[in-house]
Amino acid sequence: MNKISIPPYLNSYFPDSFNLKQHLQEFLHVDSETLNIKLEAGQGQMAELGHKDFDWEEATAFYREKVGEAYLFDLGAWHLASHEYIEDTLLLITDHAQGRVLDFGGGIGTHTIATALCPQVEQVIYCDINPISRDFVHHRAEQLGLSQKILFCQEIPPQETFETIISFDVLEHLPDPSQQLLQFHQILQPTGKIILNWCFFKGVNQEHPFHLDEPQAVDNFFKTIQSKFLEVFHPYNITARCYRKWS
């Protein structure tokens, strides 16, 4: 099978996820060796923090106040190790993103940056409750010359609609992801598209203690997505799915 061609404007994704390591060093004021050590330990530190401090009743406060810089290292390690997988996710975004785009729970900003580079995209609203993540991605946007195309917020701006909504590795962190789907449906324009993934699984060894896996909540999620959205086929071997409004 032939490899799907990569748009020229995504060439800057290679070889380091839009200069991710360089941006982390600059933002955190660490040298390369220290950064590599922290990246290697990042996922284990997040799991430890989750086992010790995570409570679903305080989930928002956990991500806003307790994860700190640890989440940068956790996400950074994942993005650097999963380079080809994320490349296909970015290709899915570039196939469908247009107009004003909401990146809900944008993390370290890889998807926001790729979306902002798309010529058919007017503006990206990066939304994340973690202030350190927002500051970091703001730094990345400045370094990449994308400050004018990316706006930053803690919550979804009220009374706004979007032509595209993207949200990756977020829904499993919410106590009621079906309610988030309903909000997405409300703010998505009639001809808009939404690109999502999820992982309702705590891991083989409970390495993801902050992932939702409660059966009734998961059932409600799938009932909601099937009643409100219609899946749009894509050729990529990834967990992300693309949808348009159905009802």
C-alpha positions, -999 to 999 in steps of 0.1 A, spaced: 0 0 0 14 34 -10 21 59 18 -3 89 18 15 120 7 22 146 34 13 182 28 44 204 25 33 226 54 36 197 78 72 191 69 82 210 101 66 182 121 98 162 114 120 151 130 111 164 164 73 170 166 75 207 157 108 212 176 91 198 208 124 191 227 138 225 219 106 242 231 106 222 263 142 231 270 135 268 264 103 269 284 115 249 314 151 262 313 167 228 314 196 212 294 192 184 270 204 157 293 180 168 321 151 169 297 158 134 285 158 121 320 125 139 328 109 126 296 119 90 304 104 93 339 73 113 328 47 86 323 56 68 355 54 101 375 19 108 362 7 73 371 21 77 406 5 111 409 -28 97 397 -28 68 422 -20 91 451 -40 123 444 -67 116 418 -103 118 428 -132 120 402 -150 146 424 -119 168 421 -109 159 386 -109 195 373 -87 207 401 -64 178 396 -56 187 360 -57 225 367 -36 226 398 -18 193 407 -3 178 375 21 208 370 50 202 347 47 164 351 20 164 324 44 181 299 69 153 303 42 126 302 27 140 270 61 149 255 73 113 259 42 100 243 43 123 213 80 117 207 77 79 210 45 77 188 58 98 159 43 78 130 9 73 148 5 110 155 16 118 119 -15 99 107 -37 118 132 -23 151 118 -31 139 83 -67 132 93 -69 168 107 -55 183 76 -81 164 55 -110 179 73 -102 209 94 -114 243 81 -126 277 93 -125 283 130 -113 253 149 -116 244 186 -89 222 201 -105 211 234 -79 199 259 -50 207 236 -22 194 258 13 202 245 -1 217 213 10 193 186 -25 191 171 -31 228 175 1 236 157 -7 213 128 -42 227 125 -29 263 125 -6 254 96 -35 243 74 -42 270 48 -80 263 50 -81 271 87 -87 307 97 -80 304 135 -75 278 162 -89 282 197 -66 262 220 -86 253 252 -70 237 282 -76 240 320 -39 235 328 -22 270 330 13 255 325 1 238 293 -14 270 280 18 290 288 39 263 271 18 262 239 18 300 238 56 298 238 55 272 210 32 294 189 55 324 193 86 303 183 68 290 152 53 323 141 17 312 148 7 337 175 -17 355 152 -35 323 143 -39 307 177 -59 320 206 -58 306 241 -85 300 267 -92 280 298 -129 272 289 -148 271 257 -158 307 248 -195 312 253 -218 320 224 -193 308 198 -196 281 172 -170 263 152 -166 247 118 -142 220 133 -137 206 167 -108 184 176 -102 167 210 -76 140 215 -69 119 247 -94 140 267 -128 124 269 -116 95 291 -105 121 316 -140 135 321 -165 122 346 -194 124 321 -180 124 285 -215 121 270 -223 156 283 -192 169 266 -204 153 233 -237 172 237 -219 205 242 -197 198 211 -229 191 191 -244 224 203 -214 245 193 -206 227 160 -219 244 129 -244 224 109 -219 214 82 -190 211 106 -169 181 115 -155 168 148 -124 146 152 -121 127 185 -104 98 202 -108 82 236 -95 53 257 -119 41 284 -93 18 299 -72 21 330 -44 0 316 -32 -36 321 -13 -26 353 -35 4 362 -10 28 347 -39 52 338 -58 56 371 -73 88 359 -91 72 329 -128 66 331 -140 30 327 -174 30 345 -196 8 323 -228 30 325 -209 62 317 -192 45 287 -225 30 275 -240 65 276 -211 79 257 -216 55 228 -254 59 228 -249 97 226 -223 97 198 -244 73 177 -276 94 182 -260 128 174 -232 122 149 -225 102 117 -190 88 112 -170 99 82 -147 72 68 -109 78 68 -81 55 57 -57 59 86 -50 31 111 -55 52 142 -80 54 170 -92 89 161 -126 91 144 -142 119 123 -179 127 125 -204 151 111 -237 162 126 -266 137 122 -294 150 143 
